[in-house]
Amino acid sequence: MFNTISMIGLGYIGLPTATMFASRKRKVIGVDVNQHAVDTINQGKIHIIEPDLDILVQAVVQQGYLRATTSPEPAEAFLIAVPTPFTDGHKPDLSYIESAAKAIAPVLAKGNLVILESTSPVGTTEKLAEWLAAARPDLTFPQQSAEAADIQVAYCPERVLPGRVVQELVSNDRVIGGMTRTATFMAAALYKTFVQGDLVATNARTAEMCKLTENSFRDVNIAFANELSMICDGLDINVWELIALANRHPRVNILQPGAGVGGHCIAVDPWFIVDTSPDDAKIIRMAREVNDTKPEWVLEKIKASITDVLAAEAIKSIADVKVACLGLAFKPDIDDLRESPAVEIAKHVMSLGCQLQIVEPNIQELPNSLKNDNVNLIELDEAIASSDVVCVLVKHSPFIEKKNSISVRNNVIDAVGVFS
């Protein structure tokens, strides 16, 4: 049994996972470089929005099972859930994982288990083991001693839906890929602490590719829907009605189009496959390109509406045009802005010089990239009443509730099907 667990990274995945272990009365040491996050968690509060998580964190902190710090401490198992963004040219950036490896290396001891949860290119788990071995030549690792290694290393990606993380961490199946059979067995025993879904064993490389494949599958299917939306717009067809009709076929299930694709998973992971196999990942690359161009298409719609306003009304300067962008998060009813197409669209609208009125009910202040003299974060009712152009970029519940009020305005752009 693993009695002390260290979670490296206390973000949207790390904090809920740490909390699940702590709720099963395991001692969990959470580690994060963000001092604000550490302080917030140690107060029994959370720095992210996720339903039900706040109550659980408060309980496990008060009971003494979860504690956060900025420096790793000795433990029996170390789980790494840090960002894996990409750099220019869509090259994977593994620096956060390397930093995590160097941070935990000094406190590793014989018999420890290290699990990488971060979505990663194929072969990253092996690189993690190499970084650890370089930092701790006094210990052996799977690439050196296989089953007999002092430190076992495995890969186990998350596959949860923001807004349902607490439930899905428990109920969803997990793919566990150890660098050795011993590592896989140890990791499965650890996750059985709270996971009720199946724990499916494989090797590390297959587990890494499985996570990338799951998100690439969704990206390809969303790209099909987004491409349909652009085609239908030119043919004067309601794409949401079309998709609903097509989906009545027993073997058709088209996803919903939107303003693009965001988040740290679907908008990023397919590029890891393209980077690894650039000559063979043709469909995956094309899907990424389609989804990456959808925000540009939405922006052109906004520009056209601004032109209509200037032509039809007594507004002489674009500086006097008020454009409301409804939603900044990358998906409905969360506060996560990572890789959000809505944020990118808003930034371009800001650069046009108009008065940008942003409505995002899940945040308290604008991100730094949108802090400008011509940008304001306002309430929905005010935006509906005062804006010359309204663009719905995220299908948040409050927007659906007010869809009748929004739809009667002139110059409304519905990029996500709120009115359908």
Phi, psi and omega per residue, in radians:
M1 nan 2.417 3.080
F2 -1.607 1.949 -3.098
N3 -1.618 -0.450 3.125
T4 -2.197 2.148 -3.064
I5 -2.169 2.399 3.088
S6 -1.950 2.197 3.089
M7 -1.869 2.006 -3.139
I8 -1.639 1.901 -3.050
G9 1.847 2.015 -3.067
L10 -2.077 0.849 3.120
G11 -1.666 -2.517 -3.025
Y12 -1.137 -0.406 3.096
I13 -1.880 -0.767 -3.064
G14 -1.073 -0.813 -3.111
L15 -1.136 -0.848 3.090
P16 -1.049 -0.682 -3.139
T17 -1.154 -0.776 3.091
A18 -1.030 -0.697 -3.118
T19 -1.169 -0.652 3.117
M20 -1.102 -0.768 3.082
F21 -1.093 -0.776 -3.113
A22 -1.124 -0.579 -3.135
S23 -1.203 -0.293 3.061
R24 -1.701 0.379 3.050
K25 1.107 0.643 2.952
R26 -1.757 2.485 3.087
K27 -1.316 2.119 -3.094
V28 -2.108 2.249 3.053
I29 -1.895 1.924 3.128
G30 -1.585 2.398 -3.089
V31 -2.177 2.274 3.087
D32 -2.643 2.554 3.136
V33 -1.357 -0.224 -3.126
N34 -1.495 1.857 -3.091
Q35 -1.084 -0.640 3.127
H36 -1.074 -0.762 3.122
A37 -1.090 -0.769 3.139
V38 -1.052 -0.840 -3.123
D39 -1.109 -0.718 -3.136
T40 -1.088 -0.808 -3.131
I41 -1.112 -0.729 -3.136
N42 -1.170 -0.255 3.030
Q43 -1.559 0.029 -3.115
G44 1.383 0.376 -3.132
K45 -2.072 3.037 3.136
I46 -2.168 2.648 -3.103
H47 -1.839 0.150 3.106
I48 -2.271 2.931 3.062
I49 -1.804 2.083 3.075
E50 -2.730 2.072 -3.079
P51 -0.924 2.385 3.066
D52 1.304 -0.236 -3.075
L53 -1.217 -0.630 -3.081
D54 -1.068 -0.697 -3.136
I55 -1.157 -0.729 -3.127
L56 -1.171 -0.762 -3.138
V57 -1.085 -0.786 3.129
Q58 -0.999 -0.737 -3.097
A59 -1.178 -0.831 -3.042
V60 -1.278 -0.503 3.067
V61 -1.222 -0.794 3.128
Q62 -1.086 -0.604 -3.128
Q63 -1.411 -0.142 3.082
G64 1.503 0.232 -3.123
Y65 -1.594 -0.317 3.118
L66 -2.217 2.267 3.085
R67 -2.445 2.426 -3.118
A68 -1.914 2.605 3.134
T69 -2.667 2.936 3.115
T70 -1.695 -0.111 -3.101
S71 -2.226 2.319 3.123
P72 -1.050 2.579 3.077
E73 -2.225 2.838 3.130
P74 -0.983 2.493 3.104
A75 -2.722 3.085 3.116
E76 -1.664 -0.515 3.097
A77 -2.371 2.427 3.130
F78 -2.111 2.140 3.083
L79 -1.929 2.302 -3.088
I80 -1.935 2.049 3.121
A81 -2.305 1.278 -3.109
V82 -1.991 2.862 -3.095
P83 -1.123 2.613 2.992
T84 -2.317 1.309 3.137
P85 -1.353 -3.037 3.007
F86 -2.127 2.746 -3.141
T87 -1.694 -2.960 3.090
D88 -1.004 2.435 -3.107
G89 1.398 0.251 3.116
H90 1.014 0.644 3.065
K91 -1.535 2.333 -3.120
P92 -1.125 2.408 3.115
D93 -1.839 1.846 -3.098
L94 -1.735 0.256 -3.058
S95 -1.113 -0.575 3.139
Y96 -1.182 -0.670 3.110
I97 -1.188 -0.739 3.118
E98 -1.084 -0.714 3.113
S99 -1.121 -0.689 3.116
A100 -1.115 -0.705 3.123
A101 -1.075 -0.794 -3.131
K102 -1.178 -0.503 -3.125
A103 -1.283 -0.699 -3.091
I104 -1.500 -0.345 -3.056
A105 -0.919 -0.782 -3.090
P106 -1.101 -0.412 -3.072
V107 -1.816 0.096 3.096
L108 -1.226 2.582 3.091
A109 -2.438 2.726 -3.125
K110 -0.937 2.332 -3.132
G111 1.707 -0.115 -3.135
N112 -1.275 2.735 3.049
L113 -2.081 2.326 3.067
V114 -2.058 2.192 -3.131
I115 -2.110 2.236 3.030
L116 -1.641 2.185 3.084
E117 -1.874 -0.346 -3.098
S118 -1.041 2.382 3.062
T119 -1.091 2.211 -2.923
S120 -2.517 2.691 3.017
P121 -1.098 2.712 3.117
V122 -1.038 2.278 3.138
G123 1.765 -0.080 -3.085
T124 -1.199 -0.645 3.125
T125 -1.058 -0.671 3.105
E126 -1.168 -0.656 3.080
K127 -1.135 -0.683 3.093
L128 -1.008 -0.800 3.138
A129 -1.111 -0.616 3.116
E130 -1.195 -0.726 3.111
W131 -1.101 -0.713 3.122
L132 -1.135 -0.732 -3.130
A133 -1.132 -0.670 3.129
A134 -1.141 -0.595 -3.126
A135 -1.424 -0.405 -3.109
R136 -2.299 1.284 3.141
P137 -1.136 -0.219 3.120
D138 -1.410 -0.165 3.123
L139 -2.006 2.740 3.085
T140 -1.842 2.643 -3.073
F141 -2.253 2.932 -3.017
P142 -0.964 -0.645 -3.125
Q143 -1.196 -0.235 -3.139
Q144 -1.809 -0.789 -2.999
S145 -2.194 0.167 3.063
A146 0.866 -2.173 -3.052
E147 -1.110 -0.444 -3.073
A148 -1.591 0.139 -3.079
A149 -1.064 2.558 3.070
D150 -1.147 -0.688 -3.135
I151 -2.047 2.179 3.089
Q152 -1.695 2.561 -3.033
V153 -2.299 2.360 -3.121
A154 -2.480 2.915 3.083
Y155 -2.168 2.284 3.114
C156 -2.533 1.701 -3.076
P157 -1.329 2.628 3.004
E158 -1.409 2.756 3.062
R159 -2.572 1.090 -3.065
V160 -2.001 2.812 -3.131
L161 -1.807 2.122 3.073
P162 -0.935 2.358 -3.041
G163 1.713 -0.333 3.109
R164 -2.331 0.418 -3.027
V165 -1.078 -0.793 -3.088
V166 -1.028 -0.785 -3.132
Q167 -1.230 -0.762 -3.005
E168 -1.339 -0.441 3.035
L169 -1.041 -0.595 -3.120
V170 -1.446 -0.778 -2.947
S171 -1.565 -0.460 -3.046
N172 -1.312 2.600 3.003
D173 -1.148 2.652 3.065
R174 -2.156 2.417 3.032
V175 -1.683 2.162 -3.070
I176 -2.066 2.042 -3.117
G177 -2.066 1.804 3.104
G178 -1.551 2.671 3.015
M179 -1.243 -0.292 3.037
T180 -2.430 2.904 3.062
R181 -1.141 -0.602 3.109
T182 -1.085 -0.750 3.133
A183 -1.103 -0.737 3.120
T184 -1.084 -0.776 3.132
F185 -1.095 -0.764 -3.136
M186 -1.135 -0.743 -3.137
A187 -1.132 -0.726 3.110
A188 -1.073 -0.723 3.124
A189 -1.102 -0.637 3.124
L190 -1.171 -0.857 -3.077
Y191 -1.213 -0.404 3.081
K192 -1.094 -0.239 3.081
T193 -0.934 -0.695 -3.125
F194 -2.385 -0.279 -3.080
V195 -1.355 2.198 3.090
Q196 -1.707 -0.285 3.069
G197 -1.273 3.063 3.128
D198 -1.244 2.530 3.044
L199 -1.889 1.846 -2.975
V200 -1.762 2.152 -3.036
A201 -1.529 2.444 2.998
T202 -2.735 -2.897 3.077
N203 -1.705 2.960 -3.019
A204 -1.090 -0.768 -3.092
R205 -1.121 -0.731 3.131
T206 -1.155 -0.688 3.114
A207 -1.117 -0.711 3.090
E208 -1.081 -0.797 -3.122
M209 -1.200 -0.534 3.131
C210 -1.079 -0.803 3.133
K211 -1.086 -0.781 3.123
L212 -1.112 -0.655 -3.132
T213 -1.157 -0.739 3.138
E214 -1.026 -0.798 -3.111
N215 -1.313 -0.559 3.087
S216 -1.192 -0.637 3.082
F217 -1.013 -0.807 3.139
R218 -1.172 -0.665 -3.121
D219 -1.110 -0.762 3.132
V220 -1.081 -0.738 -3.115
N221 -1.254 -0.611 3.052
I222 -1.172 -0.647 3.114
A223 -1.065 -0.677 3.090
F224 -1.065 -0.773 3.136
A225 -1.152 -0.744 3.134
N226 -1.138 -0.675 3.102
E227 -1.154 -0.703 3.065
L228 -1.021 -0.719 -3.096
S229 -1.087 -0.671 3.135
M230 -1.262 -0.650 3.080
I231 -1.122 -0.818 -3.092
C232 -1.142 -0.596 3.105
D233 -1.047 -0.705 3.123
G234 -1.261 -0.358 -3.125
L235 -1.791 0.113 -3.136
D236 1.025 0.822 3.107
I237 -2.111 2.370 3.069
N238 -1.302 1.904 -3.018
V239 -1.165 -0.548 -3.133
W240 -1.250 -0.636 3.030
E241 -1.151 -0.736 3.129
L242 -1.025 -0.836 -3.102
I243 -1.124 -0.703 3.115
A244 -1.071 -0.682 3.105
L245 -1.204 -0.807 -3.130
A246 -1.086 -0.611 -3.108
N247 -1.281 -0.091 3.026
R248 -1.319 -0.238 3.002
H249 -1.179 2.366 -3.036
P250 -1.128 -0.292 -3.118
R251 -2.097 0.375 3.099
V252 -2.086 2.307 3.093
N253 -2.543 1.399 -3.128
I254 -1.394 2.381 3.105
L255 -1.360 3.131 -3.067
Q256 -1.674 2.400 3.059
P257 -1.289 2.883 3.129
G258 -2.702 -2.762 -3.140
A259 -1.463 -0.030 -3.094
G260 2.585 -2.778 3.091
V261 -2.285 2.272 -3.119
G262 -2.256 -2.919 -3.116
G263 1.577 2.862 -3.066
H264 -1.418 -0.061 -3.089
C265 -1.847 -1.280 -2.993
I266 -1.116 -0.593 -3.115
A267 -1.387 -0.176 -3.044
V268 -2.035 -0.853 -2.946
D269 -0.987 -0.713 -3.138
P270 -1.012 -0.533 3.123
W271 -1.128 -0.468 3.096
F272 -1.130 -0.668 3.094
I273 -1.211 -0.758 3.135
V274 -1.061 -0.717 -3.139
D275 -1.138 -0.654 -3.114
T276 -1.314 -0.679 -3.079
S277 -2.293 1.170 -3.008
P278 -1.090 -0.520 -3.095
D279 -1.430 -0.383 -3.047
D280 -1.827 -0.390 -3.045
A281 -1.504 1.035 -3.031
K282 -1.255 -0.891 -3.115
I283 -1.170 -0.694 -3.135
I284 -1.098 -0.743 3.095
R285 -1.121 -0.777 -3.102
M286 -1.098 -0.694 3.117
A287 -1.079 -0.748 3.114
R288 -1.054 -0.730 -3.106
E289 -1.173 -0.692 3.092
V290 -1.079 -0.833 -3.098
N291 -1.213 -0.547 3.119
D292 -1.275 -0.396 3.133
T293 -1.583 -0.206 -3.117
K294 -1.067 -0.723 3.086
P295 -1.024 -0.605 3.101
E296 -1.119 -0.671 3.124
W297 -1.123 -0.769 3.105
V298 -1.103 -0.720 3.136
L299 -1.062 -0.698 3.105
E300 -1.090 -0.623 3.074
K301 -1.103 -0.723 3.124
I302 -1.133 -0.784 3.121
K303 -1.041 -0.705 3.138
A304 -1.123 -0.681 3.117
S305 -1.179 -0.657 3.085
I306 -1.099 -0.733 3.100
T307 -1.061 -0.715 3.115
D308 -1.105 -0.715 3.133
V309 -1.094 -0.788 -3.130
L310 -1.136 -0.555 -3.111
A311 -1.405 -0.552 -2.987
A312 -1.741 -0.330 -3.032
E313 -2.093 3.001 -3.093
A314 -1.476 0.813 3.082
I315 -1.982 2.025 -3.016
K316 -1.610 -0.392 -3.058
S317 -2.186 2.480 3.103
I318 -1.103 -0.416 3.124
A319 -1.127 -0.325 -3.135
D320 -1.696 -0.114 -3.134
V321 -1.400 2.269 3.116
K322 -1.791 2.086 3.133
V323 -1.993 2.181 3.105
A324 -1.763 2.187 3.018
C325 -1.860 2.014 -3.086
L326 -1.663 1.822 3.102
G327 1.847 2.373 3.048
L328 -2.186 -0.417 -3.079
A329 -1.130 2.813 -3.093
F330 -1.406 -0.202 3.056
K331 -2.698 2.940 -3.038
P332 -1.108 2.479 2.909
D333 1.075 0.574 2.993
I334 -2.337 2.988 -3.127
D335 -1.863 0.154 -3.033
D336 -1.423 2.065 -3.109
L337 -1.793 0.085 -3.040
R338 -1.089 2.244 3.112
E339 0.942 0.478 -3.056
S340 -1.303 2.203 3.076
P341 -1.132 -0.503 3.128
A342 -1.125 -0.667 3.104
V343 -1.115 -0.770 -3.136
E344 -1.111 -0.703 3.108
I345 -1.112 -0.778 -3.137
A346 -1.081 -0.699 3.123
K347 -1.074 -0.705 3.121
H348 -1.205 -0.673 3.089
V349 -1.106 -0.722 3.093
M350 -0.988 -0.726 -3.088
S351 -1.219 -0.252 3.127
L352 -1.254 -0.381 3.117
G353 1.695 0.059 3.099
C354 -1.416 3.100 3.042
Q355 -1.536 1.939 -3.077
L356 -1.662 2.117 3.140
Q357 -1.956 1.978 -3.058
I358 -1.819 2.355 3.043
V359 -2.065 2.024 3.072
E360 -2.486 1.685 -3.022
P361 -1.163 -0.162 -3.056
N362 -1.788 0.096 3.094
I363 -2.253 2.734 -3.124
Q364 -1.705 -0.426 3.120
E365 -2.569 2.781 -3.115
L366 -1.264 2.611 3.001
P367 -1.144 2.764 -3.084
N368 -0.991 -0.585 -3.097
S369 -1.169 -0.243 -3.120
L370 -2.048 0.196 3.084
K371 -1.484 1.858 -3.089
N372 -2.670 2.820 -3.077
D373 -1.085 -0.499 -3.091
N374 -1.708 0.298 -3.106
V375 -2.183 2.341 3.090
N376 -2.377 2.488 3.013
L377 -1.649 2.008 -3.024
I378 -2.265 3.024 3.116
E379 -1.390 2.748 -3.057
L380 -1.068 -0.832 -3.087
D381 -1.042 -0.708 3.122
E382 -1.131 -0.715 -3.138
A383 -1.125 -0.753 -3.139
I384 -1.084 -0.736 -3.050
A385 -1.287 -0.561 -2.947
S386 -1.871 -0.210 -2.995
S387 -1.500 2.544 3.066
D388 -1.475 -0.562 3.103
V389 -2.286 2.320 3.114
V390 -2.129 2.197 3.114
C391 -2.148 2.080 3.116
V392 -1.554 1.974 -3.042
L393 -1.841 -0.324 -3.131
V394 -2.426 2.459 -3.073
K395 -1.547 1.024 3.105
H396 -1.204 2.581 -3.135
S397 -0.963 -0.759 3.125
P398 -1.045 -0.529 3.129
F399 -1.264 -0.658 3.094
I400 -1.123 -0.710 3.137
E401 -1.100 -0.533 -3.114
K402 -1.833 0.344 -3.024
K403 -1.078 -0.566 3.135
N404 -1.170 -0.672 3.111
S405 -1.198 -0.621 -3.128
I406 -1.273 -0.749 -2.987
S407 -1.152 -0.419 -3.098
V408 -1.439 -0.153 3.096
R409 -1.259 2.664 3.022
N410 -1.347 2.732 3.053
N411 0.980 0.957 3.099
V412 -1.829 2.287 3.100
I413 -2.011 2.050 3.135
D414 -1.825 1.717 -3.081
A415 -1.501 -0.132 -3.011
V416 -2.235 0.094 3.057
G417 1.405 0.530 3.116
V418 -1.087 -0.641 -3.069
F419 -1.524 0.062 -3.089
S420 -1.991 nan nan
